[in-house]
Amino acid sequence: MTVMTVAWDFRASDSSDAHWMAELRAEVMRPDLERLDRYDAVRVRKRFLDAFVPSHTRVIVAAGQDIGLMALRPEPDAVWLEHFYLAPSHQGLGIGRDVLTRVLAEGASSKPFRLNVLQCSAARRLYERHGFILDHEDHVDVYLRAHPLATAR
């Protein structure tokens, strides 16, 4: 099967992006949160809005349209990959793979990458294909890590 290549790029985010991003997060996460019996329409948006830092967040743009986002939160011991969401209409086109490949290559440093996904999330396979391995898990979340050398392509 050949995956169609879609041209995309990043743009910087700003505070005016917060609300559409919170809506996208709610839309993308809803099926997994419902499966885990944890969906709360207010909480899913509030958690994003409370944590949103425009300077850590990039908007994914294709054909002049904002289609997703990704945040990289620097910490003393790691870089946390957070809020990686693509509009459902743009999923399955290889964009997520390409975004993750570029971000990991750009972020090559001595710090490991860390992230978490919901239990049984399809996103876990994408991260594992890029060198992430299990760090630990609980009944809701799976925490993954990757040394920068493991993610270099």
Secondary structure, 3 states (H helix, E strand, C coil): CCCCCCCCEEEECCHHHHHHHHHHHHHHHHHHHHHCCCCCHHHHHHHHHHHCCHHHEEEEEECCEEEEEEEEEECCCCEEEEEEEECHHHCCCCHHHHHHHHHHHHCCCCCCEEEEEECCCCHHHHHHHCCCEEEEECCCEEEEEECHHHHCC
